Each structure stands twice: as structure tokens, then as C-alpha cells.
Amino acid sequence: MDQFRNQPRLPKFAVPKRYEISLKPDLCLCKFSGSVAIDVDILSDTRFLVLNAADLHVDDASVSFKHRSSSKVFQPSSIQACEENQIFVLEFAETLPTGSGTLSINFEGILNDKMKGFYRSTYEHNGEKKNMAVTQFEPVDARRCFPCWDEPAFKATFKITLDVPSELIALSNMPIIEEKVNGHLKTVTYQESPIMSTYLVAMVVGLFDYVEDHTADGVKVRVYCQVGKANQGKFALHVAVKTLDLYKEYFACPYSLPKLDMIAIPDFAAGAMENYGLVTYRETALLYDDQHSAAANKQRVATVVAHELAHQWFGNLVTMEWWTHLWLNEGFATWVSYLATDSLFPEWKVWNQFLEESNHGLTLDGLAESHPIEVEINHASEVDEIFDAISYRKGASVIRMLQSYLGAECFQKSLASYIKRHSCSNAKTEDLWAALEEGSGEPVNKLMSSWTKQQGYPVVTVKVKDEKLVFEQSRFLLSGSCGEGQWIVPITLCCGSYDVRKNFLLQTKTESVDIKEFLGCSFRKWDGGNDKSCDWIKLNVDQTGFYRVKYDTDLAYKLRNAIEKDHLTATDRFGILDDAFALSMACQQSVTSLFTLISAYRKELDYTVLSNLISISYKLEKIAADAIPEALVSIKQFFINNFYFAAEKLGWDPKPGESHLDAMLRGEILTALALFGCESTIKEANRRYHAFLDDRSTPLLPPDIRKAAYVAVMQTVSTSNRSGYESLLRIYRETDLSQEKTRILSSLASCPDPNIILEVLNFLLSSEVRSQDAVFGLGVNWKARETAWTWLKAKWEEISKIFDSGFLIGRFVSATVSPFASYDKAKEVEEFFASRVKPGIARTLKQSIERVHINSRWVQSVQKEHDLSRVVQELGLDECILSRITE
């Protein structure tokens, strides 16, 4: 037994080829029984079979191995389960002969409430609470449903049979081939699956409605949901059918199963899961209600559906060999979901919005406690933590960077070649690079290894010296520390106009180019007459590169002027702002200079740029509250003035034929104005909110501005003025739309009164809030962060019990700890978790504590900027004058 303990992988002397699984879930007693017969190839002499099992009770007497050619039946002499390693070891008295045989096991398990393995979800039907049975096996939880070789490389086929109550719908990966009803039960048998990994096996049993359509080549597509919600599945169905056709063409390979089911699950930890042929979703990620869903909800449904369907090729048909290569699945699916959504809805400008994905990746990867895209996994408990912004968002960003460098057509053809070559098998990162290298003739492996195998990314410093542009790269860390590392950086730059565009690979620490030779122009102060002199230089054109840029003072000044004169694209305006903010946080540039730059965005109307500016403004408010509380009023006024131009242009009411992006921006701008205490916004929001309380169908409060109104209402709620809080709770209890519930939870958390926040936090753990949704209420107002931390410590045992392992528990830690900005608090957090940390939150905890240190250092730096308060007041005054002029 000891030789198999604490090993990251199962031994390879035996491999599964086919599973025959029978399961009988009991939805009343919340348990299940089952049997599995696994066809196994014994590859070398062994007296052991080692596979995965967790939380299962195995009937020892049922365990046997029958060798195919000799028909001899081997009974194990010893059966041992190692719970901490989640393995199941069978020892036999004699050596098992090589060749194939069948391992048979009977077992029982619990339909748990942890949203992993084979679990139960609850729903209401005709006023009665009912259970459904659901599977969620990724990354390593198929072992909680049946004993198996639960690693992605051990691909096999699956023949599944379910015994379920006869009135229920039972779904699995493949179409049903037979249903036999026997009284109150029926036996449902499914077609055998193609070869696939255990984490993609899926089953769902419950009461559902559905809508149905077909792709151009006849694949049946259905969206299943709770009874009475079928209409809310129509938008996702439309997206799915179009996307399957699009991917068939893009990957030069048809969808490989005869049907695709997508189903909304009321209790679901992740956003969605790409199970082969049966994709499971949170309700918020699949259902869209014309009356009550916001434009942002519609976009989320489209991108999540496109993401999960990309996995049917990239993940399911071609599967990562081990979790080290998780990013191959998730980074690619994230990138290609934008490709599909942009094709279906070009007016949404989703490639501009992709910058938010890159931003999340850059932010997490700016921590010393980040990890490489390809990260070694040594234990199952470590896998959950890498389903993060590195695997998804940095992964997607480096793929976009590579596609931009190689060209779209070459990239697409090479991908199709990769899928054809590795179809129905497993692949590593190097296999993708090999296909792209072959198709492009470029040294892709060398270029990309610097991005996937080492942690972090560079900041490229650029300055003008003696008519030369001098570039220098170094690792960027938000802590301001000097980091190790060197990258092959695809540099793109424009000089004075987008017609003059150059690119090269920065492969050394420093490099310089002659401006005249390289760009064909000189760089000096604009003289109005010499058209060969450019007045600005912008690196990382359209932000396709995963790096930050630091400009010298003169270059930065000219870019600020170019922003004010509207000479730059929205993506470049985004990049300049975001890099400046990150450099300020790292104390490499002053916050005073950041505010000066932000004032150039006072006429900004682009959704992506303003959305990022709003996020930045919230962070600056928190840092100012700790560093210079006496300037907080003028800082809030500065942001109110800065956002007012866009707010006045958009107004409160949707305009006929307005864009999807304007609808999303209106809600975000009004929410920001409410949070910064804009009196006219809060007053108007309350007026519309009270009209909505009287009449839920009033046109005064459409879904896109509902959150803004809810947040505005909560700004005036206190223990002595509770009516807004109580009425929002009433709306929460009355609605059955998940999107509305999560909208309300995040709004409740915005209340500045710590006593109300304590009530909100306790409400999150009540039976009225589904466990998956509790995280939406954790982003509490910064004034109540101490309350949230005290609450977390008091409730930690309860939270640990409810959320056990899995990534949701990490959200409690990061949301509560990260907002602090003192070294003493970081120490207090370390001391509290010293005896409470477990593998599933270790990385998240370290990252959260690092953020506290970064905030602390930033606060100290801001306190030394003696001109900051004065500059903010002057800039605010300028903007007041400007807004009066524009009116």
C-alpha cells in the first residue's frame, strides 16, 4: 500500500478501456447505489490494481477481476482505501496476467450537498420542494460517483444505465436507446460514448422543460431548464446552434456527437461545465429573460455558451494529458468564445471587452504568489486553485498575442491540423506549439515557452534618447520589487497615426532603434508644419500583447494630449490608463500623475474604457480613505465630475435603437455615481425604485439600471432607516430569477453601515441563499471590511463545513482579506489561518495577504505625495467648468 501513497499520478501498469456503469439514485433519501464493470488492459506483471475512489462504500465481496483469455476470476486478497489520497488499492495473491480483463465493483454513495461528484440540487415544482441529481466531475470528482481511473489521460468509452423514478427526465452524455418502465421506476439505457476522460461523464435526473432546434447538419440541440422557464432558454439555444456551425467550419471538423443538451442547474458551483454532449450551467449563465435580464446578462450567456461549446473540440475531442496543461482547455476556450461571440454579435465589440479578460490576468500575474500558466500539480486537492485568471485569462491573452503575431489565417489552419492530429487522444502544450510552428514556419515553441513556463510578465520601459527609442524589459510586480525573468516580447508600435505601424521581437533585456530609420520620422515637439514629425508614440497597439508599458515623461505627456484630442482608439486609451494605474499601485509612478491622466478621459463614452475607469476609481477611493482621508470628499467629487458627461449623454431611460454597449454602460455609470454619493443620482434612483415597488412592470426601472437603483437605495440605509433594506429583501424573496437574486445580493453588500452589513453577511449563510450565490454578497463596502473580517473569523468553521474544498471557499478568503491595507492586518490574517489553512486555499490565502502588503506600501507612498489633494481639487474644479461649458 505504502508505495502508492502520496503519488501525484496513478501507476500505469493497468489502463481502463471501457466502463459499464449502472446507477440508482434515491432522491428522497439522497443516496445512490451502483455497479461498474471496467474493461482493463494489464500492461505489465502486477499483483495490484490502483484506481481512484472517494466517499464511496465499496462492497468488498463484489470486487473481482476476470481475465478475458483464460476466463479465470481473481479475487483480491486485500482491499484498502486511502481517503487522504483518494485511492483504492486491490492486492491479489498471485500476479495478474498481461492482457485484458474486467474489473467489477458494487458500491454505494451519498448524493451530497457540496456541488461536486454526484450531488443533489433543489428546486420547487407546484410549490413543493424537490431534489434533482446532478454530476460535476471536473476536475477530480468522478471518483465520488464510481471507482475509476480519474485522470484525463486515462480515456475510455462509457456505457451508462440509470434507474430513476418513471416521471422524471434522466439525461447523460449520449442519446437514450431504451427506456423500460417498471411501476414507479424506469431503466434508462444510453448509447455508448466515444472515447473520453472521466471528468467529462455527466448525468442529470429531475423535472425539466426544454426548447429544441437543429444545426445545419442535423445535430439535435436542446436547452433544458426548470418547468415554466422554457422561454428563457431560447436565446442560448440560438447561440448554441449558430456556434456549433461556426466551430465546425473554424476547426475543419464536425461536432462529434449526435446530440447536444445544455441544462440550467439551480445549485452549481462554477459558471458552467463542458461535459461531452450534456453541458451543465448555472441558471444565470444559460437563461435569459427579456423582461428582467440586463444586457450584461445576455452577453454573459452568449460568451459562456460559446466557451463551453469550444470545449467540445478543445478539451473533449482533444484532451489535456494532465492538469498542468489545464490552460490548453480553458485559455483556448476563453479566447475562441470571443471569436464566436464577435461573429454572432459584431455590434457588441467584444474584442474591446476582451481587454477585461487580459486585465484580470495581468492583475493576478502581477503577484509574486502567482503561478506559471503550466503549473505542476502534485495532488488532487491542488487542482481547484488553478481554475483561475492565469489558466483562463492569461492563457487566452497569450493565445491572442500569438494569433496576432502569426496572422489569423495561418493560426486557424494550424489549429485545424492540431485537432485532426490529436483527435480522440491527449495532448500537451508542446503539441499545440508544434502544429503552429509547422504551419507558420515561426519558432513558436521558443517564443511561447517564455510565456507559459515562467511566472509573470514584463513591463517594457520606453524612452527617447538622442533620436533613438530605447526599450528595456523587466518583470512587473505590483509590490514594486525587481523580479527575475526575460521574455520574447512581440512589440508593436504606432507613431503619430495608425498608418505608421511597426513591429519587432524584443528578445533581450534592452534594445534601441533609430527613430528616423525605423519609423521614417523624427520625434520632437509638434511644430505644426513638418508632417514628418510625429506627435505621439504608442506601444502594444490595440493591447494584443500581454505586457505593460512605462513611458518616459515626454512620451506620456504626448499620449495624454492624444487622448484629449481623440486621436487614439478605445483599446489604446484603455491600455494607457490601465498601465498607468498598475504602475501607480506598484509605486513606480505617482497617483498625482494618474489623476492628471484620468482628467483627460472626462469626455470618454466608450463602454470598455469607462468600465475600467470605474473599477480604477473604486480602488483609488479605498486607498485614499486609508492614506489621505481628508481628501476623500474632493476625490469623490472628482470622479462624479468625470463620469457626469457620460451620464448626461446616456440619461436614465433607454433610447430607441441604442446600442447594447450603451445599455450596459448606463447601469455601470449610474451605479458609480450612486456609490460616490452623487445626490441627484441617489434621489432619482429612489424615485424610480419606489415606482418599481408599486409596480414590478414599470418602464421606469428597466433591468439595465436596476442594480444602480438598488445600490443607490442601500447608500442611505442604516439601522435607524431600514426600509430600503427590508424592501430589497422582499424583492429577493419574491423573484425566482437567479440573475435578479445575485443582483440584489451584490447591492446589499454596498451599504456603508457596518451593522447592516453584518446582517447581510449572516443572510448569505441562511437557507434563503443558495451556497453558490453567497459569494456575490462578499464584496462589502470598504467601510465595513473590519466587520466582514470579524464575521469571517467567527463563522469560519461553519463556512468550511458548507463549502468544504473547492474554489468557492477561496472567494471568502480573498474577498474579505484583500481590501485591507496595513501590515498589522496582514500579520493578524496569517496568525488566524496558521492552524486553519488547507491545501485548497493555500495559494489563495498567500495571494490575499500579498495584496494587503501591496496596499500597505501603496498607502505609505501616497501619503508622501504632498501635492495630491491640491491637484485633485484643481482638476475637479476644471471639470466643473468644463461640464458647464459642454452643457
Solvent accessible surface area in square Angstrom, and as a share of the most:
residue,aa,sasa,rsa
1,M,37,0.16
2,D,110,0.57
3,Q,115,0.51
4,F,19,0.08
5,R,79,0.29
6,N,111,0.57
7,Q,104,0.46
8,P,57,0.36
9,R,61,0.22
10,L,9,0.05
11,P,33,0.21
12,K,107,0.45
13,F,43,0.18
14,A,1,0.01
15,V,25,0.15
16,P,2,0.01
17,K,104,0.44
18,R,66,0.24
19,Y,0,0.00
20,E,78,0.35
21,I,0,0.00
22,S,43,0.28
23,L,2,0.01
24,K,92,0.39
25,P,6,0.04
26,D,48,0.25
27,L,20,0.10
28,C,121,0.72
29,L,119,0.59
30,C,21,0.13
31,K,96,0.41
32,F,4,0.02
33,S,44,0.28
34,G,14,0.14
35,S,40,0.26
36,V,3,0.02
37,A,34,0.26
38,I,0,0.00
39,D,26,0.14
40,V,0,0.00
41,D,38,0.20
42,I,3,0.02
43,L,106,0.53
44,S,53,0.34
45,D,107,0.56
46,T,14,0.08
47,R,95,0.35
48,F,27,0.11
49,L,0,0.00
50,V,3,0.02
51,L,0,0.00
52,N,6,0.03
53,A,11,0.09
54,A,2,0.02
55,D,87,0.45
56,L,27,0.13
57,H,126,0.56
58,V,18,0.11
59,D,65,0.34
60,D,81,0.42
61,A,96,0.74
62,S,26,0.17
63,V,1,0.00
64,S,21,0.14
65,F,0,0.00
66,K,101,0.43
67,H,9,0.04
68,R,134,0.49
69,S,100,0.65
70,S,69,0.44
71,S,67,0.43
72,K,91,0.38
73,V,73,0.42
74,F,12,0.05
75,Q,112,0.50
76,P,23,0.14
77,S,75,0.48
78,S,34,0.22
79,I,43,0.22
80,Q,75,0.33
81,A,71,0.55
82,C,4,0.02
83,E,102,0.46
84,E,112,0.50
85,N,16,0.08
86,Q,31,0.14
87,I,12,0.06
88,F,4,0.02
89,V,4,0.02
90,L,0,0.00
91,E,45,0.20
92,F,1,0.01
93,A,86,0.67
94,E,83,0.37
95,T,65,0.38
96,L,0,0.00
97,P,47,0.30
98,T,68,0.39
99,G,34,0.33
100,S,32,0.21
101,G,0,0.00
102,T,34,0.20
103,L,0,0.00
104,S,40,0.26
105,I,1,0.01
106,N,66,0.34
107,F,5,0.02
108,E,94,0.42
109,G,7,0.07
110,I,112,0.57
111,L,0,0.00
112,N,30,0.15
113,D,82,0.42
114,K,63,0.27
115,M,14,0.06
116,K,23,0.10
117,G,0,0.00
118,F,0,0.00
119,Y,0,0.00
120,R,68,0.25
121,S,1,0.01
122,T,35,0.20
123,Y,7,0.03
124,E,120,0.54
125,H,41,0.18
126,N,140,0.72
127,G,69,0.67
128,E,102,0.46
129,K,146,0.62
130,K,62,0.26
131,N,39,0.20
132,M,0,0.00
133,A,0,0.00
134,V,0,0.00
135,T,1,0.01
136,Q,18,0.08
137,F,0,0.00
138,E,15,0.07
139,P,8,0.05
140,V,16,0.09
141,D,9,0.05
142,A,0,0.00
143,R,9,0.03
144,R,36,0.13
145,C,0,0.00
146,F,0,0.00
147,P,0,0.00
148,C,0,0.00
149,W,1,0.01
150,D,3,0.01
151,E,9,0.04
152,P,1,0.01
153,A,30,0.23
154,F,11,0.05
155,K,14,0.06
156,A,1,0.01
157,T,32,0.19
158,F,2,0.01
159,K,39,0.16
160,I,6,0.03
161,T,28,0.16
162,L,0,0.00
163,D,40,0.21
164,V,0,0.00
165,P,30,0.19
166,S,34,0.22
167,E,120,0.54
168,L,14,0.07
169,I,52,0.26
170,A,4,0.03
171,L,12,0.06
172,S,2,0.01
173,N,2,0.01
174,M,13,0.06
175,P,32,0.20
176,I,74,0.38
177,I,97,0.49
178,E,82,0.37
179,E,84,0.38
180,K,124,0.53
181,V,102,0.59
182,N,125,0.64
183,G,60,0.58
184,H,163,0.73
185,L,66,0.33
186,K,17,0.07
187,T,47,0.27
188,V,1,0.00
189,T,24,0.14
190,Y,3,0.01
191,Q,67,0.30
192,E,65,0.29
193,S,7,0.05
194,P,42,0.26
195,I,63,0.32
196,M,1,0.00
197,S,0,0.00
198,T,1,0.01
199,Y,2,0.01
200,L,0,0.00
201,V,1,0.00
202,A,0,0.00
203,M,0,0.00
204,V,0,0.00
205,V,0,0.00
206,G,0,0.00
207,L,36,0.18
208,F,11,0.05
209,D,46,0.24
210,Y,89,0.34
211,V,23,0.13
212,E,69,0.31
213,D,63,0.33
214,H,84,0.38
215,T,10,0.06
216,A,98,0.76
217,D,76,0.39
218,G,50,0.48
219,V,17,0.10
220,K,75,0.32
221,V,0,0.00
222,R,51,0.19
223,V,0,0.00
224,Y,5,0.02
225,C,0,0.00
226,Q,22,0.10
227,V,67,0.38
228,G,68,0.66
229,K,15,0.06
230,A,24,0.19
231,N,110,0.57
232,Q,25,0.11
233,G,0,0.00
234,K,114,0.48
235,F,28,0.11
236,A,0,0.00
237,L,15,0.08
238,H,84,0.38
239,V,1,0.00
240,A,0,0.00
241,V,16,0.09
242,K,99,0.42
243,T,0,0.00
244,L,5,0.02
245,D,43,0.22
246,L,36,0.18
247,Y,0,0.00
248,K,79,0.33
249,E,142,0.64
250,Y,33,0.13
251,F,1,0.00
252,A,75,0.58
253,C,30,0.18
254,P,76,0.48
255,Y,19,0.07
256,S,54,0.35
257,L,7,0.03
258,P,64,0.40
259,K,18,0.07
260,L,0,0.00
261,D,8,0.04
262,M,0,0.00
263,I,0,0.00
264,A,0,0.00
265,I,0,0.00
266,P,2,0.02
267,D,18,0.10
268,F,1,0.00
269,A,19,0.15
270,A,30,0.23
271,G,25,0.24
272,A,15,0.12
273,M,3,0.01
274,E,3,0.02
275,N,1,0.00
276,Y,3,0.01
277,G,0,0.00
278,L,0,0.00
279,V,0,0.00
280,T,0,0.00
281,Y,0,0.00
282,R,14,0.05
283,E,10,0.05
284,T,16,0.09
285,A,0,0.00
286,L,0,0.00
287,L,4,0.02
288,Y,32,0.12
289,D,25,0.13
290,D,113,0.59
291,Q,129,0.57
292,H,63,0.28
293,S,6,0.04
294,A,13,0.10
295,A,14,0.11
296,A,51,0.39
297,N,29,0.15
298,K,56,0.24
299,Q,23,0.10
300,R,99,0.36
301,V,0,0.00
302,A,1,0.00
303,T,22,0.13
304,V,18,0.10
305,V,0,0.00
306,A,1,0.01
307,H,19,0.09
308,E,9,0.04
309,L,0,0.00
310,A,0,0.00
311,H,0,0.00
312,Q,3,0.01
313,W,2,0.01
314,F,4,0.02
315,G,0,0.00
316,N,0,0.00
317,L,10,0.05
318,V,6,0.03
319,T,1,0.01
320,M,2,0.01
321,E,36,0.16
322,W,23,0.08
323,W,1,0.00
324,T,13,0.07
325,H,15,0.07
326,L,1,0.01
327,W,0,0.00
328,L,4,0.02
329,N,2,0.01
330,E,3,0.01
331,G,0,0.00
332,F,1,0.00
333,A,0,0.00
334,T,8,0.04
335,W,0,0.00
336,V,0,0.00
337,S,3,0.02
338,Y,20,0.07
339,L,37,0.18
340,A,0,0.00
341,T,1,0.00
342,D,43,0.22
343,S,67,0.43
344,L,41,0.20
345,F,24,0.10
346,P,85,0.54
347,E,101,0.45
348,W,8,0.03
349,K,108,0.46
350,V,0,0.00
351,W,52,0.18
352,N,32,0.16
353,Q,13,0.06
354,F,1,0.00
355,L,3,0.01
356,E,49,0.22
357,E,26,0.12
358,S,14,0.09
359,N,22,0.11
360,H,83,0.37
361,G,0,0.00
362,L,14,0.07
363,T,48,0.28
364,L,15,0.07
365,D,0,0.00
366,G,0,0.00
367,L,1,0.00
368,A,56,0.43
369,E,62,0.28
370,S,6,0.04
371,H,2,0.01
372,P,31,0.20
373,I,2,0.01
374,E,19,0.08
375,V,13,0.07
376,E,124,0.55
377,I,3,0.02
378,N,86,0.44
379,H,54,0.24
380,A,22,0.17
381,S,40,0.26
382,E,57,0.26
383,V,1,0.00
384,D,30,0.15
385,E,23,0.10
386,I,2,0.01
387,F,43,0.18
388,D,29,0.15
389,A,16,0.12
390,I,0,0.00
391,S,1,0.00
392,Y,60,0.23
393,R,75,0.27
394,K,0,0.00
395,G,0,0.00
396,A,0,0.00
397,S,5,0.03
398,V,0,0.00
399,I,1,0.01
400,R,29,0.11
401,M,5,0.02
402,L,2,0.01
403,Q,29,0.13
404,S,60,0.39
405,Y,71,0.27
406,L,22,0.11
407,G,29,0.28
408,A,64,0.50
409,E,119,0.53
410,C,33,0.20
411,F,3,0.01
412,Q,42,0.19
413,K,123,0.52
414,S,4,0.02
415,L,0,0.00
416,A,15,0.12
417,S,42,0.27
418,Y,3,0.01
419,I,1,0.00
420,K,173,0.73
421,R,117,0.43
422,H,29,0.13
423,S,43,0.28
424,C,60,0.36
425,S,45,0.29
426,N,34,0.17
427,A,1,0.01
428,K,92,0.39
429,T,0,0.00
430,E,65,0.29
431,D,42,0.22
432,L,2,0.01
433,W,3,0.01
434,A,50,0.39
435,A,3,0.02
436,L,0,0.00
437,E,62,0.28
438,E,123,0.55
439,G,49,0.47
440,S,33,0.22
441,G,70,0.67
442,E,60,0.27
443,P,68,0.43
444,V,0,0.00
445,N,63,0.32
446,K,130,0.55
447,L,5,0.03
448,M,1,0.01
449,S,26,0.17
450,S,19,0.12
451,W,0,0.00
452,T,0,0.00
453,K,107,0.45
454,Q,49,0.22
455,Q,43,0.19
456,G,0,0.00
457,Y,1,0.00
458,P,0,0.00
459,V,7,0.04
460,V,0,0.00
461,T,44,0.25
462,V,0,0.00
463,K,85,0.36
464,V,45,0.26
465,K,120,0.51
466,D,123,0.64
467,E,85,0.38
468,K,84,0.35
469,L,0,0.00
470,V,33,0.19
471,F,0,0.00
472,E,81,0.36
473,Q,1,0.00
474,S,46,0.30
475,R,33,0.12
476,F,1,0.00
477,L,10,0.05
478,L,11,0.05
479,S,27,0.17
480,G,22,0.21
481,S,60,0.39
482,C,135,0.81
483,G,15,0.14
484,E,156,0.70
485,G,19,0.18
486,Q,76,0.34
487,W,2,0.01
488,I,19,0.10
489,V,0,0.00
490,P,15,0.10
491,I,0,0.00
492,T,30,0.18
493,L,0,0.00
494,C,0,0.00
495,C,3,0.02
496,G,25,0.24
497,S,41,0.27
498,Y,57,0.22
499,D,136,0.71
500,V,53,0.30
501,R,120,0.44
502,K,75,0.32
503,N,102,0.52
504,F,36,0.15
505,L,40,0.20
506,L,0,0.00
507,Q,83,0.37
508,T,69,0.40
509,K,89,0.38
510,T,74,0.43
511,E,64,0.29
512,S,55,0.36
513,V,24,0.14
514,D,44,0.23
515,I,0,0.00
516,K,136,0.58
517,E,153,0.68
518,F,46,0.19
519,L,10,0.05
520,G,42,0.40
521,C,13,0.08
522,S,11,0.07
523,F,10,0.04
524,R,112,0.41
525,K,160,0.68
526,W,135,0.48
527,D,85,0.44
528,G,56,0.54
529,G,70,0.68
530,N,44,0.23
531,D,128,0.66
532,K,129,0.55
533,S,3,0.02
534,C,10,0.06
535,D,35,0.18
536,W,4,0.01
537,I,0,0.00
538,K,2,0.01
539,L,0,0.00
540,N,2,0.01
541,V,3,0.02
542,D,41,0.21
543,Q,21,0.09
544,T,26,0.15
545,G,10,0.10
546,F,2,0.01
547,Y,1,0.00
548,R,6,0.02
549,V,3,0.02
550,K,53,0.22
551,Y,23,0.09
552,D,39,0.20
553,T,120,0.70
554,D,63,0.33
555,L,0,0.00
556,A,41,0.31
557,Y,131,0.50
558,K,17,0.07
559,L,1,0.00
560,R,44,0.16
561,N,41,0.21
562,A,3,0.02
563,I,9,0.05
564,E,72,0.32
565,K,124,0.52
566,D,104,0.54
567,H,90,0.40
568,L,7,0.03
569,T,53,0.31
570,A,17,0.13
571,T,13,0.07
572,D,0,0.00
573,R,29,0.10
574,F,7,0.03
575,G,1,0.01
576,I,13,0.07
577,L,0,0.00
578,D,8,0.04
579,D,7,0.04
580,A,12,0.09
581,F,12,0.05
582,A,3,0.03
583,L,2,0.01
584,S,1,0.01
585,M,26,0.12
586,A,0,0.00
587,C,38,0.23
588,Q,62,0.28
589,Q,51,0.23
590,S,45,0.29
591,V,5,0.03
592,T,25,0.15
593,S,54,0.35
594,L,2,0.01
595,F,2,0.01
596,T,44,0.26
597,L,18,0.09
598,I,0,0.00
599,S,0,0.00
600,A,8,0.07
601,Y,3,0.01
602,R,51,0.19
603,K,113,0.48
604,E,13,0.06
605,L,76,0.38
606,D,28,0.14
607,Y,26,0.10
608,T,5,0.03
609,V,0,0.00
610,L,1,0.01
611,S,14,0.09
612,N,1,0.01
613,L,1,0.00
614,I,7,0.03
615,S,42,0.27
616,I,2,0.01
617,S,0,0.00
618,Y,57,0.22
619,K,84,0.35
620,L,4,0.02
621,E,14,0.06
622,K,68,0.29
623,I,12,0.06
624,A,5,0.04
625,A,15,0.11
626,D,44,0.23
627,A,8,0.06
628,I,16,0.08
629,P,82,0.51
630,E,138,0.62
631,A,4,0.03
632,L,24,0.12
633,V,123,0.71
634,S,24,0.15
635,I,1,0.00
636,K,43,0.18
637,Q,81,0.36
638,F,0,0.00
639,F,0,0.00
640,I,17,0.09
641,N,18,0.09
642,N,2,0.01
643,F,0,0.00
644,Y,65,0.25
645,F,40,0.17
646,A,2,0.01
647,A,12,0.09
648,E,97,0.44
649,K,111,0.47
650,L,13,0.07
651,G,27,0.25
652,W,42,0.15
653,D,68,0.35
654,P,72,0.45
655,K,98,0.42
656,P,140,0.88
657,G,87,0.83
658,E,45,0.20
659,S,49,0.32
660,H,27,0.12
661,L,20,0.10
662,D,48,0.25
663,A,12,0.09
664,M,12,0.05
665,L,1,0.00
666,R,3,0.01
667,G,9,0.09
668,E,53,0.24
669,I,1,0.00
670,L,6,0.03
671,T,15,0.08
672,A,0,0.00
673,L,2,0.01
674,A,0,0.00
675,L,46,0.23
676,F,5,0.02
677,G,39,0.37
678,C,11,0.06
679,E,147,0.66
680,S,63,0.41
681,T,8,0.04
682,I,25,0.13
683,K,158,0.67
684,E,39,0.17
685,A,0,0.00
686,N,33,0.17
687,R,125,0.46
688,R,11,0.04
689,Y,1,0.00
690,H,98,0.44
691,A,27,0.21
692,F,3,0.01
693,L,36,0.18
694,D,128,0.66
695,D,69,0.36
696,R,74,0.27
697,S,92,0.60
698,T,17,0.10
699,P,117,0.74
700,L,51,0.25
701,L,0,0.00
702,P,25,0.16
703,P,18,0.12
704,D,38,0.20
705,I,1,0.00
706,R,8,0.03
707,K,78,0.33
708,A,2,0.01
709,A,0,0.00
710,Y,0,0.00
711,V,3,0.01
712,A,0,0.00
713,V,4,0.03
714,M,0,0.00
715,Q,31,0.14
716,T,71,0.42
717,V,5,0.03
718,S,32,0.21
719,T,67,0.39
720,S,111,0.72
721,N,68,0.35
722,R,78,0.28
723,S,81,0.52
724,G,10,0.10
725,Y,5,0.02
726,E,72,0.32
727,S,8,0.05
728,L,0,0.00
729,L,12,0.06
730,R,115,0.42
731,I,4,0.02
732,Y,3,0.01
733,R,128,0.47
734,E,108,0.48
735,T,28,0.16
736,D,100,0.52
737,L,13,0.07
738,S,17,0.11
739,Q,6,0.03
740,E,6,0.03
741,K,44,0.19
742,T,15,0.09
743,R,22,0.08
744,I,0,0.00
745,L,0,0.00
746,S,30,0.19
747,S,0,0.00
748,L,0,0.00
749,A,1,0.00
750,S,11,0.07
751,C,0,0.00
752,P,32,0.20
753,D,22,0.12
754,P,54,0.34
755,N,90,0.46
756,I,0,0.00
757,I,0,0.00
758,L,74,0.37
759,E,62,0.28
760,V,0,0.00
761,L,1,0.01
762,N,64,0.33
763,F,19,0.08
764,L,2,0.01
765,L,26,0.13
766,S,39,0.25
767,S,122,0.78
768,E,76,0.34
769,V,8,0.05
770,R,79,0.29
771,S,37,0.24
772,Q,5,0.02
773,D,5,0.03
774,A,0,0.00
775,V,9,0.05
776,F,72,0.30
777,G,0,0.00
778,L,6,0.03
779,G,61,0.59
780,V,23,0.13
781,N,22,0.11
782,W,44,0.16
783,K,97,0.41
784,A,1,0.00
785,R,42,0.15
786,E,86,0.38
787,T,30,0.17
788,A,4,0.03
789,W,0,0.00
790,T,77,0.45
791,W,8,0.03
792,L,0,0.00
793,K,67,0.28
794,A,83,0.64
795,K,60,0.25
796,W,7,0.02
797,E,125,0.56
798,E,72,0.32
799,I,0,0.00
800,S,18,0.11
801,K,157,0.66
802,I,56,0.28
803,F,15,0.06
804,D,53,0.27
805,S,43,0.28
806,G,15,0.14
807,F,65,0.27
808,L,9,0.04
809,I,1,0.01
810,G,7,0.07
811,R,105,0.38
812,F,0,0.00
813,V,0,0.00
814,S,27,0.18
815,A,34,0.27
816,T,6,0.03
817,V,0,0.00
818,S,19,0.12
819,P,36,0.23
820,F,9,0.04
821,A,15,0.12
822,S,49,0.31
823,Y,89,0.34
824,D,115,0.60
825,K,22,0.09
826,A,1,0.00
827,K,125,0.53
828,E,61,0.27
829,V,0,0.00
830,E,85,0.38
831,E,108,0.49
832,F,26,0.11
833,F,1,0.00
834,A,80,0.62
835,S,100,0.65
836,R,90,0.33
837,V,66,0.38
838,K,61,0.26
839,P,81,0.51
840,G,10,0.09
841,I,0,0.00
842,A,34,0.27
843,R,63,0.23
844,T,26,0.15
845,L,14,0.07
846,K,112,0.47
847,Q,14,0.06
848,S,0,0.00
849,I,15,0.08
850,E,22,0.10
851,R,63,0.23
852,V,0,0.00
853,H,72,0.32
854,I,7,0.03
855,N,23,0.12
856,S,3,0.02
857,R,90,0.33
858,W,4,0.01
859,V,12,0.07
860,Q,88,0.39
861,S,32,0.21
862,V,2,0.01
863,Q,88,0.39
864,K,150,0.64
865,E,33,0.15
866,H,159,0.71
867,D,75,0.39
868,L,3,0.01
869,S,37,0.24
870,R,120,0.44
871,V,23,0.13
872,V,0,0.00
873,Q,112,0.50
874,E,84,0.37
875,L,20,0.10
876,G,7,0.07
877,L,109,0.54
878,D,70,0.36
879,E,2,0.01
880,C,40,0.24
881,I,76,0.38
882,L,40,0.20
883,S,27,0.18
884,R,157,0.57
885,I,130,0.66
886,T,57,0.33
887,E,139,0.63
